[in-house]
Amino acid sequence: MPDPVPTENTPTDPRPVVISLCGTYLKPEMQSIYRQITGLKRVRNIVYAQWLENSAMFPFERITPMTKLHHRPKGNFLLRFWYKYIIRQWPPPVQINKYTGPCHPWNLIELLQKDHPALVHVYYGHKAVGFLPMLQEWGGPWIVSFHGVDVAKDIDKPEHLALLRQVFASAQLVLARSQSLLQRLSDLGCPADKLRLNRTPIPFDTVPSAVRQPPIDGQWRLVQACRLIAKKGILTTLKALQHVVKKHPQIKFVLCGEGSMVDKIKQEISARQLDNHVELRGWLDQTALLEQYQNAHAFLHPSELTQGQDQEGIPNSMLEAMATGLPVIATHHGGIPEAITHDHDGLLVPERSPEELAAAILRLIEEPDLLSRLSQNAATSVRENFGAPAQIARLEDHYFEAIALAQAANAPAES
């Protein structure tokens, strides 16, 4: 749990204040962000959020809801009447209204001036675009982290890309969850010297692992946990499963999650006569999801690049599944190859290839000792590369680096 807020009767906390600036605090799939917010040790963080959700699921003591500010137009009544009703030229050819009151949509500047943070961490790149004018007027140091979908969001709109490049120019540092996302940000114009890797923190100390063995009754269980959206490759999974059940009719595919494609997925299940082979579990909390992992033999995640260029970083659910000892069958996509080494802790296939995905599943089922070897290596490699304490410590290193960069930039020049 976070440290208590100092009162008049307690010593002042000497750690620098960092603001975790969010749009929504927090959506159910944002477990990794919650781990970061609650795992920080060397800084004292306060959450600012535009909207509060699931506070019981994500308890935290220092949350400040932001207030929406409303512009109040003050119009010239005579000019409005003249253009609208006399000459009927509406909208008018000249500006006839002026605004009084605040010029920003949220009270972010007021909050920052009150809390005097050493740094602001903006979660998600597209949110940084929206907060940019307020952060610039405030004038303090800030960083932004990209998580996957925000690299592609609205990138086809020239005005958004121009603002994104202003974000790159204004932020002290730009973080991303994988090397592939860092490369994408570089391609979009982010200076290389600002880019830093910010891997997902996974709390392995509470996740038991077990080496998987083939089921003696042939009842293989494959699991996938994700949002039900296009880039997760679920339709490719169903096509591959149609091939696999011909040789292994007792296999089950367990799909955990919610999303916009749920109706399409249900239609595909029926159309491919997979009703007896697919279990739709909906969204599950961490305890229920861990149970599904423990009962499964392999984890599927055949992600694919969408038409809108939406791509993965490194899927959190995949890392959590590996921690339990589940080998992964996934695609050469986004940051996945940074976590999966083919034929060591999982199997990788090309995107959008149900035939090769099916062949990988069949290989796992039919090749002696492959399952146990991949399982043992998965539990080991993910702990070595994605453990929560090390990743949160690296995030704090980025915080202190950004603070130092801002201090150096503001230091008076030597005469």
N, C-alpha and C positions, 0 to 999 in steps of 0.2 A: 504494500500500500504506500501511497505518497507520504512524505513527511508532513506533519501538521503545520498549519499556517501560524507563523509567529504572532503572538499577541503582545500587549504592552508589558506583560509580566514575564516574557520569555526573551532570550537574547535574539538580536537580529540575525537572520540567516545570511551568512557571508557569501553564499554562492551567487553567481550572476543569474539574473532573471532572464529566461527565454520564453517567448510566447509561442505556443503551438496554435497556429491560425488555421482554422478549419471552416469549410462550408457547413457541412452537417456533422455534428458530433452525436453518435457515430452510427454509420450503417452497419448491419450485422456482419457484412463481409470484411469490415475494416479491423479485424482482430490484430493484425500486425501493427497498425498505427497505435492502437491502444497499448500494445506491448512497449512501443517506444515511449509513449507519453508517461507511462507508469514506471518504466524501467530506468529513467534517467537518474543518475546519482550525483554527478558533479555540478549540475545546474539545478535551479529551482524553476520549474516551468508552470505557466498558467495557460489554460486553454481559453481561447476566444473562439466562439462559434456563431455563425449566422442562425443556425437552426439546431435545436436540441432534440435528439431521438435516442431511445434505448439507454437512458441514463441508468436504469437498474442493471442492465447487462454490462455497462461500462462505467462503474462507479469511479468518481474522481472528485476530490474536494475543491480544487481550484478551477472552476469553470465559470467564465464570464460570458453570458449571452450578449451578443451585440444587438444594438437597437437600430431598426430601420428608420431612416430619416426621410421625410417627405418634402419635396419641393412644393412651395406654395406660389403659384403664378399670380402676379399682380397685373391685371390687364387694364388697358385704357378703354373704358366703356364706350366713349364716343367713337373711337376708331373702330372698335369691334362692331358697333351698330352700323357705322357707315359702310364698311366693307361687306358685312354679312347681309344686311337688309336693304340698303339703299342702292348700292351699285352691284350687289350680289357677286362680288369677287372674293370667293373663299376657297382655299385659304388665302389670306391677304398677301400681296407682293412684297410687303415689308414686315419686319419684326415689330409687333405691337405689344407683346407681353414682356415683362421682366420678372425675374425670380428673386424672391427674398428668402432669407433663411439659409440653411446649409447648402453647400454646393456638392457634397458627396452623399452617396446613398446610405452609408452606415456610419456609426459613431466611432469608427476605428481609431481615428486620430486622437480623439478625446481620451479613449481608453489607454492608448500608448503614452500619451503625455502624463497620465495619472500613474501608470505602473513603471515608467522609465526602464524598459527592458534593455538588456545589453544586446539582444538579438531577437529577431522574429523568424520563425520557421513556418513558411507557407506550405501547406500540404496540397499538392496537385498543381500542375502547371497552368491549367485553364483558370483556376481560382486566382493564381498570381496575376493573370492578365486583368481580372476584374478588380483586384485590390491595388493594382499598380499605381494609379493616381494618388490614392490615399497614402501608400507607403512612401512615395516620392515626396509628398508634401510634408509628411512626418520627418523624413530625412535621416532616420537611423538605419543601422545595418540589418539586412535580412537575407535569408536564403530560401530556396524553393526546392522541393523534391518532386520528381516525376515518378509515376508508378506503372504506367503502361498505356491505358486508354487515353490519358491526357496528352500523350505525345502526338496522337493522331487527331484529337478532337478539334474540329473546325479548321484544320490545317489547310484545307482547300480554299479558305476565304482569305484573300490577300490582306484585308485589314487585320484579321486575327494574327496572321503570320508576322505582320509588321509590329504588332503589339508584343508578340512573343519575343521578338528580337530585342524589344525594349526591356523586357523582363531579363533576358540574358545580360544586357548591358548594365542594368541597375543592380541586380543581385550580387552579393559578395561571392556566393558559390551556388552551383547548380548540381543537385544530387539526382541520381537515378538508381533503380533497383538492379540493373544488370548492365554488362558491358555492351550488349546490343542496343539498349536504350541510350546509353551514353553516345554510342556511334550515331544513332538517329538524331540526337540533339546536336551533335557536332555538324551533321549534314544540314541541319536546319539553321545553322549559323551561330551556335553557342561557341564562344572562345574556348579552346581546349584547356587553357590554364585554369578555367573556372569549374571544370567538370570533376565530380567526385563520385565514387561508387558507394552506395548506401544499401547494402543487402538486407533482405528481410530477416528480422530476428525471430528465431523459433525457440521456445522454452523446452528444451529436450529433457530437463531434469524431472519433469512430471509425465513424460511419455515413455512407457515401457516398450521395449522392442523384443521381437521373437523371430527366430529364423523360420521362414515358411517351408512347409513340406507339402508335396502333392497330396490331394485328398484321395483316400483309398477307395471312396465310393464314386469318384468321378464328378462330384458336385463342386466344380470350380466356381469361385466367386470373384468377379472383376468389379472394381468400384471406380467411380469418377465423381468428384465433388467440385462443383463450380457453379457460377452463374449460368443460366441456360440462355446463352447468347451465341452468336455466329462464330466468334473466334475460338470457341472451345472445341470445335470439331465434333460435336455430338452426333450429327447426322452421318459423318464419316464412320464413327464408332458403330452405329446401327447397321450400316452397310457391311462393315467388316464382320459384325456379329452374325449376320445372315449366312456368311460363308462358314463360320466356325461351328455353328450349331449343327451343321450337317454331319460333322464328324464327332461332335461332343454334345449330344442332345440334352445333357443335364446341366450345362453351364448357365450361370446367372450373371447378369450385368446389373449392378446397383447404381442408380444415378441419384445423387444427392444435390439439391439446389433448387432455386427458383429463378424465373426470368421470363423474358418476352417470348421465347421460342417454345414454351411448354406445350401449347396446342399443336404446333407443327411437329414436335417430337412425338406426341401421342399419336398423331396421324401416321407418322412414319413407322412407329412400332406396330400398329395394326396392319398397315399396308404390307409390311415385310413379315407378317405373321410371327412376331416376336413377343406376343403378349405373355407367354409362359416363361420367357427368358429375361424379361426386364422388370426391375422393381423401381418405381419412382418414389423416392422418399421425401421429396420436398426439402425445405431448409431444415438443417439439424444444428443444435447447439454443439459445442465442442465435445461434451461428454458422449452424446449420442453418435457423433461423427467418429470419435475415437473407437467406439464399439464396432462400427461398420468396418473401419480399417483393420481392427484386430480379427474380424471374422473373414476377411478377404485374403486372396492369394496374390493379387497384383492390382496396381493402380494404373488407370488409363488417362492419358491427357493429350490427345492428338490435335493440339492447337494449330490454327491456320490463319494466315493473313487475310483480312477481310477486304472487300472492295473499297472500303473507306480507310484502308491502311492501318486498321487497328491491330495491334500486336501485343503479345505477352511480354512482361518482364520475366520474372521467374515465379510461377504460380505458387502461392503460399500453401495451398492444399496439397500440392505435390510434395513439397518439402516435409510437411507434417506427416504425410503418409509414409514417406521414406524412413522417417524417424521410428516408426513402429516396425520397420523391417519389410515394408512392401516394396518389391521391385517395381519399376515404372516402365510402361511402354508408352512412348510419346513421340513427338515429331522434332525434326531439325527446324526449330522455329524460335524466334526471339531469343530470350535468355535461357531456354530449356537446356541447350547443350552445355551451358556453364555449370549446371547442377548434375547432369546425367552424363556419364561416360559410357558410350555404347559397349555393350557386352561385359561391362564391369559391375555397374549397379542398376542397369536398365537396358532397354533396347530402344533405339531411335530409328524412325522410318521417315520417308518424305511426307510433306503435307499433302492432304487431299488424295491419299492413296489407300482406299479401303482394302485393296488386294494385299498390299504390303503390310498394312496393319494387321490384317487377318493372319498373314504368314508369320508375323512376329508373335501373335497370341498362340498360334499352333506350335511354334517352336518352343515357347515357354512350357506349354502343356506336355509336349511329346519328347523333349530332349532331356535325358536323365541328368539329374544333379544341377541343371541350370537354375531352377527356381531357388534352391537353397543358397547357391553361390551368389546370385544377384541380391537375394534378400539380405544376407549377412553384410555384403559390401554397401548396400544402400543405407543401412542403419549407421555404419561407420563413417562413410564419406559425408553424409549430411551433417553429422555432429561436428566433424572437423572443419567444415566450411561455413556453417550457418548458425552456430550456437548463439543464443540471445545475448549473453553477457559480452562476448567479443564484439558483436555487431553494434550493440548500443554504445559500447565504449568508443568504437570508431565514429559513431554519429556525434558523440560528445567532442571527439577530436575535431571534427568538422566545425562544430559550433565555436570552439576556441580559436580555430584557425580563422574563421570568418570575423570574429570579434577583433582579433589581432590585425587582420587586414584593414578593417575599418579604422582602427586606432592609428595605424601607420599612415593611412591616407589623410587623416585629419590632423596629424601632428604638424606643428609649425615648421616650416622649412628653416634649415640652419643658414645663418647669414655667413 
